[in-house]
Amino acid sequence: MSQTSFESYIEALRRVAEAGLPGIAAQSRMAPRMRLAPPYDPYPTHAREAAVLILLFPCNGQKLCFPLITRPQDGGPHAGQVALPGGLRKDGEVFPEETAVREAMEEIGINSDLVSPVLRLTPLYIPVSNVTVVPVVATSSAPPSFTADPREVAGIHLLDLQELCSEVGESDFMGSREATPLRAPCYQPNGLKVWGATAMILAEFEELHRVITAPLDN
């Protein structure tokens, strides 16, 4: 993808998002059973605030890429899962943009000076960690280099967005609160299994992406 095509894509992304986000309807497509059952509230009063980053940049010719991470096996509620870089809000930050960029800088070593936030996606409450997470879509003005913080990241995965969207299935997962495996939809790019909150967030972004690219496929 040329820089001009990439910039045109981002402008189209802004316009589509401003017209209305797909929201919970899109998130539910990749949600485990009953995950968003009423009376679901994305902002319960006791929840902590967090942000994650979808960092887009052109790569490998015509591809549009972004990084995912694997969390370490540290005993936490999301141990070993594939996720977007991100974390909890700190006092004094402009939320969610500064939180998302700072956390990505700490976790995968991006240069924050090259990152420009584009839009926010629909907030999602994650009961297992008692967090309401706001996804931030951003761009990098140059291809980023990545360095994992081993305390927070066991692996970094550079994914092509189109490849992610084409590899969808179901699998059994062991959640931190379940005594038996949980059947859930998942993205399955390059042998990874992306499920739960991360898949739900990416499902909303995927719908925006399809609105932009559908006319090009016809």
N, C-alpha and C positions, 0 to 999 in steps of 0.2 A: 504494500500500500504506500503510495507516494505521500509526501508531506501535505501536498494540496488536497489529495483525496481524504487523508486523515482529518484535516481541518474541516472539510466539508461534512464529513461524517459527524464530527463533534457538534457542529452547528445544527445539523439535522437532529441529533440526539437532544439538544437543548429544546428545540421547537416541539418535538414530540412529547417530551416530559412536561413542558409548560402547558400543553393541551390537556394533560391529566395522566397521572401515574396509574398503571394497572392495579397496584395495591394488593390487598389481601386475596383477591381472586387469582392473581398470578402466583403469589406465594403458596397458596393452597395446592397448586398443581404438583409441587414437589414436597409437600408436607407429609410427615408420618400421620397415620390414621388418628383422627380426633385432635390433632395438634392445634387447630384453630377453631375448635368447637365453641359455640356460644356458651357463656358470655365472655369470649376472648376480649381482652383489653390490652392494647400494645403499650399502654402507659399506666400500669398499676402504681399506686402511690408509694409503695415500698421499694420499687425497683431502682437499681443503680443505672447510671447512664454510661453507654459505651458507643464507640464508632468503629467501623471497619472501612477499608479502602479497596476500591476496584480501580487499579492504576492501569490505564490504557496507553498503549503506544504501538506504532507500526513496527512490524518485524518480519523477517524472512520473506521478502517480496510483498505479496498481497495480503499477508496475514495481519490480524489485529490481536495483540497479545495482552496478557495481564498475569500477575503472579498469584499463586496460592501457596500456602505453607502446610506442612504437617506439624501438628503440636507434639511435643515430646511426651513420653510415657512417664508423667510426673505425678500420677494419682489424682489429678484434677478432673472436673466434670467433663472436660473436652479432650482428655488425654488421648493422644494417638490419632485424632481426627484431622481431616483435611479442612482447612479454613482460609478465610481471607485475613490478611494482617490487620490487627486492630486491638483495641483494649479500652480500659476504663478512662473516663474523663478525669482530668486534673483541674483543681481550682484555678480560675483565672484564664482558662483557655476559651477561645472562640469555638463553641461546640456546634456541630460535630467536626468541622473541617480541620481545625488545628489538632484535635485529638486523633483523628484518623491518620493524618500525615505524620505526626510525632510518633505514634505507635509503629507505623510502617518503617520509619527511619530507625527506630530502636530495634525492631525485630529482623528486618531484612536489609538494613543499611542503605536505603535509598537516599539520594541527595534531595533534601526538601526544597532547596532553592529552584529545582527544575520542575516542581510539581505545581499544577494549577487545578484546583477543584472546579468541577463543572456543574454538578447537581447532586441533590440528595434523593435517595430512594425512600420507600415507605418504611417507617420504624417497625421493628419486630421484637416482641418480648420473648425472652428465652427463660423459661421457668427453672431449668436445672441449675443455672447460674444466677438467677434473679437479676437479669440485666435486660434493659431495653436498648437495643443496638440500632444506630442510625447508619445506613450504608452511604458512603460518599464515593461518587464517581469522579475521577480526576485524570488528568493527562500528564505525561512527562515530555518536556521539550526536547529531550535527547534520550536515546535508548539507555535505560537505567542499568547500573551494575548492582549486583546483590551480594550481600554478605550476611549470613545467618548468625543471629545471636543464639548460641547453643543452649542457653538457659530457657529460651522460649520457642525455639524453632528446631525441629529435627530434620527438616528438608524444605527446599524451595522448588516449586514446580512452575515453569513458564508454559502457559496454555494459550492455544489459539482459540479464540471465542467460537468460531464456526465449528471447530472440532468438538468443543465442549457440548454445544447444542445438539450435535448429531449422535452423541453417545449417551443414551438415556435408558435406564432399566430399573429393576427392583432388586433388593438384596436384604439379607437379615443382618441387623446390627444389634450390638449389646450396649444399650444406654446405661448411664451411671445410676439410674433409678429403677431399672427393670431387672427382674430376676430371670426373665427368659428373653431370647432374642426378639427384636422388634423389626417387623417387615416395613420397609420404607422405600419410596422412590429414590433414585440416585443418578447423578451424572457419573459416567464411567470413562473419562478420557485417559488414555495412556496407562490403563491398568489401575488408575486411582478410583476410589469410591467417595464421591462428594455427596453428602446427605445432610439431613437436619437443617439447621438455621442457614448454613452456608448455601445449600442447594435452594432453599426458599428465596434467599436474597438474589441469587443468580437467576432464578426463574423470572423474577420481575424484570431484571435487566435484559434477559433474553427476549422478553416480549417487546421491549422498546427497540431492541436490535432488529427484530423481525419486521417491525413496522417500517424501519428505515430501509432495510435491504430487500424487502419483498418486491418493490417495483423493479429492482435491478434484476430479479430472477425471472421476470415475466418476458 
